[in-house]
Amino acid sequence: MRKLILFLIVCLSFSSKAQQSWNQVWATPIDADAVWDVDQAGNIYLVNGQSITKLDTVGKQLLTQSTKSMGTIAKIDASNWLKIAIFSEEQQRVCYLDNALALQPNCIDLTELGVNLAQHFSTSAQTDRIWIFDQLNSELQLITIRNSQRQIIQNLAALVDLGTVLQLVEFQNKLYLFDNGGQVITLDNFGSFLSASSVTGTHIQPFSTGFLASDKQFIRFTDEETEELTPFFELPSGEEIKWFCFVGQRLFVSTETQLIGFELNH
């Protein structure tokens, strides 16, 4: 979860930002299967090839470490900048790095916790808990790490007509599941159903009263109640946006070939 102060800043200034232009600050080449996330200070944690690199807000490399022992990394979650979470679907493990990229002891082996096959992972604001989604069995699990207790919601696809999940993310004490049909299912922090919304796009970020969503080279804001679309950003190159993250005054966007940092033009 991004810190509340940043959330309030972007919420209060959203309407003006939608009308402003963006300046490209930096860009770096990446592989098509690279994964990354941004902490609340705007630092980027990028897994590209067999290494993880920490970049500052202007794209300068600060630190780098090998990820060979961690297997293929499917997701980085930098919501807690002191405890960067990395998820390996290949190894079915969740490990943690400090903000100097040092691997912390005692990685979480999900198979030892009784998880059959985790495809999606998210940290929680409740720091001793993690969310796991098993697409094959359509199970959502909230795992308390300190005692290995699991709260399981079974057959979620039938309960909420869920398709193939593309994203699992907790924000502001709510959990969001985004599927391949453009549906966003919102649950509370105990897994109880709250709402379902429709969003046009392939990647979302919960924001203000709705969602930012990327669709081809565009990012638009969808209001959850009215489903009204508001233009937010267009990638000048026309390339398709695979992933993005908006933090404070900065927007980070990746395509098949590069990761790019933008800031608002005042």
C-alpha positions in Angstrom: 0.0 0.0 0.0 1.3 3.4 -1.0 1.5 5.8 2.0 -1.6 7.8 2.7 0.0 11.2 2.2 0.9 10.4 -1.4 -2.5 9.0 -2.0 -4.1 12.2 -0.8 -1.8 14.4 -2.9 -2.6 12.6 -6.1 -6.3 12.4 -5.4 -6.6 16.2 -4.8 -4.7 17.1 -7.9 -6.0 14.4 -10.3 -8.4 16.6 -12.3 -5.6 19.1 -13.2 -3.0 16.4 -14.0 -5.3 14.8 -16.5 -5.0 18.0 -18.6 -1.2 18.4 -18.2 1.6 17.1 -20.4 4.4 14.8 -19.3 8.2 15.1 -19.7 10.3 12.0 -20.3 13.1 12.0 -17.8 14.9 8.7 -18.6 14.6 5.3 -20.3 16.4 2.0 -20.1 16.2 -1.1 -22.2 14.6 -4.2 -20.7 13.7 -7.7 -21.8 10.1 -8.6 -22.6 9.8 -10.7 -19.5 11.3 -8.1 -17.1 9.3 -7.3 -13.9 9.5 -4.3 -11.7 7.8 -2.1 -9.1 8.2 1.3 -7.5 8.3 2.2 -3.8 6.6 5.3 -2.3 9.8 7.3 -2.7 9.9 6.7 -6.5 12.7 4.1 -6.5 12.4 1.4 -9.0 13.2 -2.3 -8.4 13.8 -4.0 -11.7 14.4 -7.7 -12.4 15.8 -8.0 -15.8 17.6 -11.1 -16.9 19.2 -12.7 -13.8 19.7 -9.6 -11.7 17.7 -7.2 -9.7 18.6 -3.5 -9.9 17.5 -0.5 -7.8 17.1 2.7 -9.8 16.5 6.2 -8.4 13.8 8.6 -9.7 16.0 9.7 -12.6 16.9 6.2 -13.7 20.4 6.1 -12.1 21.5 2.6 -11.0 22.0 2.5 -7.3 22.5 -1.2 -6.5 22.4 -4.5 -8.3 22.3 -8.2 -7.1 22.0 -11.6 -8.8 18.7 -13.4 -8.7 20.0 -16.8 -9.9 19.2 -18.5 -6.6 15.6 -17.2 -6.6 14.6 -18.7 -9.9 12.3 -16.9 -12.3 10.7 -13.9 -10.6 7.0 -13.4 -11.5 6.4 -10.3 -9.3 8.0 -7.7 -7.2 6.0 -5.9 -4.5 7.7 -2.8 -3.2 4.7 -1.5 -1.2 6.8 -1.7 1.9 10.1 -0.1 0.9 12.0 -1.6 3.9 10.8 -5.1 3.0 10.7 -5.7 -0.8 8.8 -8.9 -1.6 9.6 -11.1 -4.6 7.5 -14.0 -5.8 8.8 -16.9 -7.8 6.0 -18.9 -9.3 8.6 -21.4 -10.6 9.8 -22.1 -7.0 6.5 -21.4 -5.3 8.4 -19.1 -2.9 8.1 -15.6 -1.5 11.3 -14.0 -0.4 12.1 -10.6 1.0 14.9 -8.1 0.3 15.8 -5.0 2.3 16.2 -1.7 0.5 19.8 -2.4 -0.1 18.7 -5.6 -2.1 20.1 -8.0 0.6 18.2 -11.2 0.6 16.6 -11.8 4.0 16.6 -15.3 5.6 13.6 -17.6 5.9 11.9 -17.4 2.5 8.3 -18.6 2.6 7.8 -21.9 0.9 4.2 -21.9 -0.2 4.0 -25.7 -0.7 4.9 -26.1 3.0 1.9 -23.9 3.9 -0.5 -26.2 1.9 -0.8 -24.0 -1.2 -1.2 -26.2 -4.3 -0.1 -23.8 -7.1 0.1 -20.1 -6.5 0.0 -18.0 -9.7 -0.5 -14.5 -8.1 0.7 -12.9 -5.0 0.3 -9.6 -3.1 1.5 -8.3 0.2 -0.9 -6.8 2.7 -1.0 -3.7 4.8 -1.2 -6.2 7.7 2.5 -6.9 7.4 2.4 -10.4 8.8 -0.1 -11.5 6.0 0.1 -12.2 2.3 -2.5 -12.9 -0.4 -2.1 -15.9 -2.7 -4.4 -16.8 -5.7 -4.5 -20.3 -7.2 -6.0 -19.9 -10.7 -6.2 -23.7 -11.3 -8.4 -24.3 -8.2 -9.9 -20.8 -8.2 -8.8 -20.3 -4.5 -7.9 -17.1 -2.8 -5.9 -17.4 0.4 -5.0 -15.0 3.1 -2.0 -16.4 4.9 -0.8 -15.2 8.3 2.9 -15.9 8.2 3.7 -15.9 11.9 1.5 -19.0 12.6 0.9 -20.3 9.0 -2.8 -19.8 9.5 -4.8 -19.7 6.2 -8.1 -18.2 5.4 -9.3 -19.8 2.2 -12.1 -18.6 -0.2 -12.8 -21.6 -2.5 -14.3 -21.6 -6.0 -14.0 -17.9 -6.3 -14.7 -18.0 -10.1 -18.2 -19.3 -9.5 -18.9 -17.0 -6.6 -18.1 -13.8 -8.5 -18.0 -14.9 -12.2 -14.3 -14.4 -12.3 -12.2 -15.0 -15.5 -8.4 -15.6 -15.7 -6.8 -13.3 -13.1 -4.2 -10.9 -14.5 -3.5 -8.9 -11.3 -3.9 -9.2 -7.6 -3.2 -6.1 -5.6 -4.1 -4.7 -2.2 -4.5 -0.9 -1.8 -6.0 1.1 1.0 -7.1 -2.0 2.9 -9.0 -3.4 -0.1 -8.0 -6.3 -2.4 -8.5 -6.0 -6.2 -8.6 -8.9 -8.6 -8.4 -7.9 -12.3 -9.3 -10.5 -14.9 -8.9 -10.9 -18.6 -12.5 -9.8 -19.2 -11.8 -6.3 -17.9 -13.6 -7.0 -14.6 -12.3 -5.7 -11.3 -13.5 -7.6 -8.2 -13.0 -5.7 -5.0 -12.8 -7.5 -1.6 -12.2 -6.2 1.9 -9.0 -7.0 3.8 -10.6 -10.2 5.1 -11.7 -11.4 1.6 -15.4 -10.5 1.8 -17.0 -9.3 -1.5 -17.5 -5.5 -1.9 -18.1 -4.8 -5.5 -17.5 -5.6 -9.2 -16.6 -3.0 -11.9 -15.7 -3.0 -15.6 -12.5 -1.5 -16.8 -11.1 -1.2 -20.4 -7.4 -2.1 -20.4 -4.8 -4.7 -19.7 -3.2 -3.4 -16.5 -4.8 -1.3 -13.7 -3.8 0.7 -10.6 -6.4 1.5 -8.0 -6.6 5.3 -7.7 -8.9 7.9 -6.1 -12.5 6.8 -6.7 -11.7 4.3 -9.4 -8.8 2.9 -11.5 -6.1 4.0 -13.9 -6.0 1.5 -16.7 -3.6 1.1 -19.7 -5.0 0.2 -23.1 -2.5 0.0 -25.9 -0.5 3.3 -25.7 -3.1 5.0 -23.5 -3.7 5.3 -19.8 -7.2 6.4 -18.8 -9.0 6.9 -15.5 -12.2 4.9 -14.9 -14.6 6.2 -12.2 -15.8 3.1 -10.3 -19.4 4.4 -9.9 -20.1 6.0 -13.2 -17.6 4.0 -15.3 -16.8 7.4 -17.1 -13.4 7.5 -18.8 -11.0 10.4 -18.4 -7.7 10.7 -20.5 -4.6 10.6 -18.4 -1.5 9.7 -20.5 -0.5 8.8 -24.0 2.9 7.1 -24.7 4.4 9.3 -27.5 6.1 6.4 -29.3 2.7 4.6 -29.8 4.1 1.4 -28.3 1.8 -0.8 -26.2 2.0 -0.2 -22.4 2.6 -3.5 -20.6 2.9 -2.2 -17.1 2.8 1.2 -15.3 3.0 2.8 -11.9 1.9 6.3 -10.9 3.6 7.6 -7.7 3.3 11.3 -6.7 4.4 13.4 -9.6 6.0 10.6 -11.5 4.7 8.0 -13.9 6.7 4.9 -14.8 5.8 2.9 -17.9 7.2 -0.3 -19.5 6.8 -1.7 -23.0 8.3 -4.9 -24.6 11.6 -3.2 -25.0 12.1 -0.4 -22.4 11.2 1.1 -19.0 10.5 4.8 -19.1 10.2 7.5 -16.4 8.0 10.6 -16.9 7.2 13.5 -14.7 4.5 16.1 -14.9 5.3 19.2 -16.9 4.3 22.2 -14.8 
